[in-house]
């Protein structure tokens, strides 16, 4: 099993991209909502609380790069496109919570999707050899949500994992880390998906979580492989 390969565009892959963009919107909206709760009222004036993709989706980090990564069969990373004024937040803890809100939203969405395709619910027959398109879509998105959760929690800028610990660092360290930005992200993507041992570690971690929630290979990994690799 692999996480990275060149995917041939199909209508079904297009549906995955649309569903993924929605989850990116949810991810960014969650950042803004928690920032608002934490004291940064400016997010409302910027339109971040309207759930309008045009308000908080950055054309490069939130759409272009995730679509490229997803089309390659990798993790479609949400970009940090919501502008938060940390000086307005009540504490450093709120700053960490703002960063944690994005991965948390992906995990909540995973729970919803996992429930819908769980064998005990009965909406999807795990033994079905040719499930309907909606069931296949839910299975792929279930896997992708876990990708987003675990990758985003890596403490490397500009990922949310770094945002969670950033308030604990001194100003100089924060500045040096922020300057790494996109270069660090691209390097990390290359390491995770080109170093076999690390890639396999990601796969094993995701697989353990899927099994812990009682999800079958046929409704998750199989649909992911069919969508991106055609087999």
Helices and strands as residue ranges (DSSP letters): H 11-37, H 42-45, G 48-50, H 53-56, I 59-64, H 65-71, G 86-88, H 92-117, H 133-152, H 160-166, H 171-194, H 196-212, H 221-229
